[in-house]
Amino acid sequence: MPTYNKLVRDKIPDIIQVLGKSYNTRTLSHSEYTIALKNKLKEEVNEYLQAEHLKDQGEELADILEVVYALSAAQQMSADELDEIRRIKAQQRGRFEERVLLIDVQE
């Protein structure tokens, strides 16, 4: 039996059971959960970077967003609060739409 020891989406155990397989799980503490989410974020970013097809890239971006929302909730911040922070930063510092690459800064 493969050992995973990684955070999975809530319905994964149900899907495994429907497939007629058995599994073991446990509920993480808050601190373990935060660490697992950070590890999951790294995993999903790496999967996005390795995805070759546009559809797969979209799936991985959606996974990244799901983990980001879970991280914000773990820090007791709503998705709306997170988006407001994003909007403020975009207003103050801009977005990434103009594709600006900073080469250097002269002192």
Contact map, one row per residue, 1 for C-alpha under 8 A:
11100000000000000000000000000000000000000000000000000000000000000000000000000000000000000000000000000000000
11110000000000000000000000000000000000000000000000000000000000000000000000000000000000000000000000000000000
11111000000000000000000000000000000000000000000000000000000000000000000000000000000000000000000000000000000
01111100000000000000000000000000000000000000000000000000000000000000000000000000000000000000000000000000000
00111110000000000000000000000000000000000000000000000000000000000000000000000000000000000000000000000000000
00011111000000000000000000000000000100010000000000000000000000000000000000000000000000000000000000000000000
00001111100000000000000000000000000110010000000000000000000000000000000000000000000000000000000000000000000
00000111110100000000000000000000000000000000000000000000000000000000000000000000000000000000000000000000000
00000011111100000000000000000000000000000000000000000000000000000000000000000000000000000000000000000000000
00000001111110000000000000000000000000000000000000000000000000000000000000000000000000000000000000000000000
00000000111111100000000000000000000000000000000000000000000000000000000000000000000000000000000000000000000
00000001111111110000000000000000000000000000000000000000000000000000000000000000000000000000000000000000000
00000000011111111000001000000000000000000000000000000000000000000000000000000000000000000000000000000000000
00000000001111111100000000000000000000000000000000000000000000000000000000000000000000000000000000000000000
00000000001111111110000000000000000000000000000000000000000000000000000000000000000000000000000000000000000
00000000000111111111111000000000000000000000000000000000000000000000000000000000000000000000000000000000000
00000000000011111111111000000000000000000000000000000000000000000000000000000000000000000000000000000000000
00000000000001111111100000000000000000000000000000000000000000000000000000000000000000000000000000000000000
00000000000000111111100000000000000000000000000000000000000000000000000000000000000000000000000000000000000
00000000000000011111110000000000000000000000000000000000000000000000000000000000000000000000000000000000000
00000000000000011111111000000000000000000000000000000000000000000000000000000000000000000000000000000000000
00000000000000011001111100000000000000000000000000000000000000000000000000000000000000000000000000000000000
00000000000010011000111110000000000000000000000000000000000000000000000000000000000000000000000000000000000
00000000000000000000011111000000000000000000000000000000000000000000000000000000000000000000000000000000000
00000000000000000000001111100000000000000000000000000000000000000000000000000000000000000000000000000000000
00000000000000000000000111110000000000000000000000000000000000000000000000000000000000000000000000000000000
00000000000000000000000011111000000000000000000000000000000000000000000000000000000000000000000000000000000
00000000000000000000000001111111100000000000000000000000000000000000000000000000000000000000000000000000000
00000000000000000000000000111111100000000000000000000000000000000000000000000000000000000000000000000000000
00000000000000000000000000011111110000000000000000000000000000000000000001000000000000000000000000000000000
00000000000000000000000000011111111000000000000000000000000000000000000000000000000000000000000000000000000
00000000000000000000000000011111111100000000000000000000000000000000000000000000000000000000000000000000000
00000000000000000000000000011111111110000000000000000000000000000000000000000000000000000000000000000000000
00000000000000000000000000000111111111000000000000000000000000000000001001000000000000000000000000000000000
00000000000000000000000000000011111111100000000000000000000000000000000000000000000000000000000000000000000
00000110000000000000000000000001111111110000000000000000000000000000000000000000000000000000000000000000000
00000010000000000000000000000000111111111000000000000000000000000010011000000000000000000000000000000000000
00000000000000000000000000000000011111111100000000000000000000000000001000000000000000000000000000000000000
00000000000000000000000000000000001111111110000000000000000000000000000000000000000000000000000000000000000
00000110000000000000000000000000000111111111000000000000000000000010000000000000000000000000000000000000000
00000000000000000000000000000000000011111111100000000000000000010011000000000000000000000000000000000000000
00000000000000000000000000000000000001111111110000000000000000000000000000000000000000000000000000000000000
00000000000000000000000000000000000000111111111000000000000000000000000000000000000000000000000000000000000
00000000000000000000000000000000000000011111111100000000000110110000000000000000000000000000000000000000000
00000000000000000000000000000000000000001111111110000000000110010000000000000000000000000000000000000000000
00000000000000000000000000000000000000000111111111000000000000000000000000000000000000000000000000000000000
00000000000000000000000000000000000000000011111111100000000100000000000000000000000000000000000000000000000
00000000000000000000000000000000000000000001111111100001100110000000000000000000000000000000000000000000000
00000000000000000000000000000000000000000000111111100000100000000000000000000000000000000000000000000000000
00000000000000000000000000000000000000000000011111110000000000000000000000000000000000000000000000000000000
00000000000000000000000000000000000000000000001111111101100100000000000000000000000000000000000000000000000
00000000000000000000000000000000000000000000000001111101100000000000000000000000000000000000000000000000000
00000000000000000000000000000000000000000000000000111111100000000000000000000000000000000000000000000000000
00000000000000000000000000000000000000000000000000111111110000000000000000000000000000000000000000000000000
00000000000000000000000000000000000000000000000000001111111000000000000000000000000000000000000000000000000
00000000000000000000000000000000000000000000000100111111111100000000000000000000000000000000000000000000000
00000000000000000000000000000000000000000000000110111111111110000000000000000000000000000000000000000000000
00000000000000000000000000000000000000000000000000000111111111000000000000000000000000000000000000000000000
00000000000000000000000000000000000000000000000000000011111111100000000000000000000000000000000000000000000
00000000000000000000000000000000000000000001101100100001111111110000000000000000000000000000000000000000000
00000000000000000000000000000000000000000001100100000000111111111000000000000000000000000000000000000000000
00000000000000000000000000000000000000000000000000000000011111111100000000000000000000000000000000000000000
00000000000000000000000000000000000000000001000000000000001111111110000000000000000000000000000000000000000
00000000000000000000000000000000000000001001100000000000000111111111000000000000000000000000000000000000000
00000000000000000000000000000000000000000000000000000000000011111111100000000000000000000000000000000000000
00000000000000000000000000000000000000000000000000000000000001111111110000000000000000000000000000000000000
00000000000000000000000000000000000010011000000000000000000000111111111000000000000000000000000000000000000
00000000000000000000000000000000000000001000000000000000000000011111111100000000000000000000000000000000000
00000000000000000000000000000000000000000000000000000000000000001111111110000110000000000000000000000000000
00000000000000000000000000000000000010000000000000000000000000000111111111000000000000000000000000000000000
00000000000000000000000000000000010011000000000000000000000000000011111111100000000000000000000000000000000
00000000000000000000000000000000000000000000000000000000000000000001111111111110010000000000000000000000000
00000000000000000000000000000000000000000000000000000000000000000000111111111110000000000000000000000000000
00000000000000000000000000000100010000000000000000000000000000000000011111111000000000000000000000000000000
00000000000000000000000000000000000000000000000000000000000000000000001111111000000000000000000000000000000
00000000000000000000000000000000000000000000000000000000000000000000000111111100000000000000000000000000000
00000000000000000000000000000000000000000000000000000000000000000000000111111110110000000000000000000000000
00000000000000000000000000000000000000000000000000000000000000000000100110011111110000000000000000000000000
00000000000000000000000000000000000000000000000000000000000000000000100110001111111000000000000000000000000
00000000000000000000000000000000000000000000000000000000000000000000000000000111111100000000000000000000000
00000000000000000000000000000000000000000000000000000000000000000000000000001111111110000000000000000000000
00000000000000000000000000000000000000000000000000000000000000000000000100001111111111000000000000000000000
00000000000000000000000000000000000000000000000000000000000000000000000000000011111111100000000000000000000
00000000000000000000000000000000000000000000000000000000000000000000000000000001111111110000000000000000000
00000000000000000000000000000000000000000000000000000000000000000000000000000000111111111000000000000000000
00000000000000000000000000000000000000000000000000000000000000000000000000000000011111111100000000000000000
00000000000000000000000000000000000000000000000000000000000000000000000000000000001111111110000000000000000
00000000000000000000000000000000000000000000000000000000000000000000000000000000000111111111000000000000000
00000000000000000000000000000000000000000000000000000000000000000000000000000000000011111111110000000000000
00000000000000000000000000000000000000000000000000000000000000000000000000000000000001111111111000000000000
00000000000000000000000000000000000000000000000000000000000000000000000000000000000000111111111000000000000
00000000000000000000000000000000000000000000000000000000000000000000000000000000000000011111110000000000000
00000000000000000000000000000000000000000000000000000000000000000000000000000000000000001111111000000000000
00000000000000000000000000000000000000000000000000000000000000000000000000000000000000001111111100000000000
00000000000000000000000000000000000000000000000000000000000000000000000000000000000000000110111111000000000
00000000000000000000000000000000000000000000000000000000000000000000000000000000000000000000011111110000000
00000000000000000000000000000000000000000000000000000000000000000000000000000000000000000000001111100000000
00000000000000000000000000000000000000000000000000000000000000000000000000000000000000000000001111110000000
00000000000000000000000000000000000000000000000000000000000000000000000000000000000000000000000111111000000
00000000000000000000000000000000000000000000000000000000000000000000000000000000000000000000000101111100000
00000000000000000000000000000000000000000000000000000000000000000000000000000000000000000000000000111110000
00000000000000000000000000000000000000000000000000000000000000000000000000000000000000000000000000011111000
00000000000000000000000000000000000000000000000000000000000000000000000000000000000000000000000000001111100
00000000000000000000000000000000000000000000000000000000000000000000000000000000000000000000000000000111110
00000000000000000000000000000000000000000000000000000000000000000000000000000000000000000000000000000011111
00000000000000000000000000000000000000000000000000000000000000000000000000000000000000000000000000000001111
00000000000000000000000000000000000000000000000000000000000000000000000000000000000000000000000000000000111
